[in-house]
Amino acid sequence: MWTMSRAVRRVRRAMSHRRNRKVDKANVLPGRANAPLSQADREKAAFLSTVVHEIQTPVTAIQGFVALLLNEAHLDSTTREYVNRIARNAETLSKLVTELMEFSRLGRGEISLAMGPVSLSSLVPQIVDQLTAVTGDRPVHLDVQPDVMVGADPDAVTTIMTNLLANAMKFSPPATEIGITVDAAGGVGVISVLDEGPGIPEDEHEQVFELFYRGSDGPQTSGLGIGLAVVRELTERMGGSVAVANRKEGGACFSVRLPLDLPGRQG
């Protein structure tokens, strides 16, 4: 049974209840000032979890019946094309649901990181090699400094790289080059992903990492604006930071900084 409307009503009631409570700001202690924000974050995570689970069931059913239809030998070419279109759109919706589920799990603290020494010099080229199907006709130029060792979770780094490459793909013109660099400076290892797209307005450099934010300019693309929010969440959980800057040559540069795994820290 479809229960998303009930979930929406529950969230709205909770938010209305908070708005109606009158708080004397002069008496609010600094330590309590962030309590409403934390509650809002918890409600958002709960709402996302409910929506994801309610959407996942019908999407799975659609994909199952589409697969059965495609196995029917008697379908004429026109009908088969229609079913193939349904299949492609169902796959797109399934990916969006997966993105929502991933962020929902992050928001509820259900994803734990296995931190340890990670060689970015070895891992990043491996990830890029595995994602060659994603980059399509866009050449990828790697510039990797040797022996860049950071304290990180390799699976989280893989997710970060996957999302950054997907973002570069979305906003880069066809056949343009994507650059990836790995180096170390100032006690951090730095992964940078450079594209030749339209760049990002300076007043949106922080907003671009917010959940569901898709920007005011640039081409209209599919997606919910979750990938970069996941990048920031995972990076910060590993003690790092992420930022974006516009390139002089045109395009954007996303940089992820992770603390180096220095010999003195290994104990």
N, C-alpha and C positions, 0 to 999 in steps of 0.2 A: 504493500500500500504506500502511495506517495505521501510522505510526511514532511517534505521540505517546507510547506506553508506553515505547519505547526512549529517547526524550528524557527522560522522567521518571526512568528508571533512571539515565541518565547524570548528571543533576543531583543525584539522591540520592547517587550514589557520590561525586561531587565534594564535596558538603556533608559526607558522612560522613568523607571523608579529612581535611577541614579540622578537623572536631571531634576526630579522633583524634590530631592533632598536638599534642603538649604543648609549650607555650611558657612559658618563664620570664618572667612579667610584669615582674619587676624589671629585666630586661635589655632590654626592648623599648624602642627609641628612640621619642620622640614622633613623629618623621616616619614611622615604620613602623606606628604604631598603627592607622592607617586602612586599611592594605593589605587585611586580610580583608574589610572593608566594600566596598572597590572591587571585589574579586574577586567578592563576592556579587552586586553590581550587574551585573557583566558576565555572570555566569551567569544571572541573572534575565532580562536582555535577550535572551540567546541562547535561553533556554527559551521566552520569549514569541514570538520570531521563528519557532521551529520549530512551535509550536502554531498560530500564525496561518496559516502556509502549509499545514499539514495540514488545517485546517478549511476554508480558503478554497475548495479544489478541490471537495469534495462539496457545499458550499453553492451554488457556481456551477452545478453539475450539477442540483441540485434546482430552482433558479430557471429553468434552461433547459427542463427537462421540464415544469414547471408552466406555462410560457408556451405550450408546444406543446399541452398539454391544454386550456387556456383558449381556444385557437383552434378547437377541435373543435366543430362546430355541433350534433352529436347528443347532447351532454351534457344530462341532465335537470337540473332546478333544484336538486335535493338534492345531486347529485354536483358541480355547478358551485359550490355554496356550500362544500362540503368542500375543493375545489381552491383556492377563494379564500382559505380559512383557511390552507391550507398556504402559499400565496403570501405572505400577510401575516406569518406566522411566519418564513418564509425571509427576508423583507426585514428583519425585526427582527434575526435572527441575522447577516445580512450587515452591518448597521450596527454590531453589536457587534464583528465581526471587523475592520471598518474602524477602529474606535476602538483596538482592540488593536494593529493594524498601525501606526497613527499614533504611539502611545506607544512601540512597539518601535523604530521609526525614530528617535524622539527619544533613546531610551536608547542607541542605537548611534552617535549623533552623525551620522546621515545627513541631517538636515535643517539646512540652512544658512540664516541669516537675512540678508536684504538690508536693512541698517540705513540709515536716512536720515531727513530731516525729514518728519514726518507731522502733519497738522492733525487733531487729535482732534475739533475743533469741526465739521469737514466730514465726516470719515470715519464717526464714530459714527452720526449721523443716516442716512447712506447705508446702513450695515449694518442698522440697525433697519428701514428701509424695505424692504430685501430680505428680511427675516425676518418680515414680517407674517403669512405663512402659518403660521409656527411659533407665533406668539403666540396665534392662534386668537381666542377670545372675550374674552381679557384685554386691556383697554386699556393702552397704554404711554404714560407721561407723560415727556416729554423736557425737561430743564432744562440747556441747554448754554451755557457761558460762551464768548464769542467769542475767537478767536485763541489757542487752547491748542495750541501746537506742541511736539511731543516728538520725541526720537530713537528710532525704532522701525522695525519691519518691518510694513507694512500688512496683509500676509497673516496674520501672527501675531496682530495686533490683531483681525482678522476672526474668526479661530479662537477667540480668547479671548472675544469678545463672543457668538459663537454658543453656546459652552459655558455661559457664565454665564446667558444667556437661557433655554437649555434647562433648566438647573438650577432657575431661578426658576419655570419652567412646571411642573416636576415637583412642586414642593412648595407651590405656591400654590393655594388653593381656586378653583374656577371663577368667572370673571367678576370676580375681584379685580384691582386695578391693579398693574402692574409699573412702577417708577420707574427712570429712567436719568439720571444727572447727569454732567456733564463740567465740571471746573474746574481751577484751578491754585493751588498754595499751597506755600510752602517749597521751591521749586526743582523741584517735580514736577507733572506733569499727573495728574489723578485721574479715573478712570472708576468710577462706583459703580452697582451694580445692586441695587435694593431690591425685596423682595417682601413679601407679607402672609401668609406661611406660618407654620408653628409655631416658627420660629427654630431655633437650634442650641445645645445645652448648652455652657456655657463650657468644660468640660473636653474638648470635642471640636473646639474652634476650630482647633487645629493639625492634628489627625488627619484632618479633613475633606478636606485637600488631599493625603492619602496615596493611593497607588495601591490600588484595589479597596476603599477604605473607603466604606461607605454609611450610616453612622450607626446609632445604637442606637434612636433614636426617630423619629417621623414616619411617614408613609404608606409602604407597600411599593410600590416603583416598579421599572420595568424598568431595565436598565443594569448595568454592571460596576463603577461607581465609578472611571471613568477620566477623565471630563471635567474635574474640578477639578484632578486631578494634571497634566493637560496645561496647564491655565491657569497653574499655578504654574511649571511647567518653562519655558514660553515667556516668561512675565513675567520670571523671574530671568535668563534668557539675554539679555534686552534690558536688563539692569541695573536692573530694577525689583523691586517686591515686591507681594504680594497678602495681604489679610487679610479676616477676616469679623467682624462684630459684630452683636449683636441690637439691633433697633430698639425704642425706648420704646413706639411705637405697636403693636408686634407685628411679627413677621417678621424677616428677616435682611437685612443689607447687606454685599455683597461689593465690596471696593474694590481696584482695580488702580492702582498708582502707577508712573509711568514718568518718567525724567529729562527735564526740559524741554530743548528744543533751543534753547539761548540763543545770541545772536549771537556771543558770545566763543568758543563751542565749534565754530562751523561751519568753522573752518579745519582 
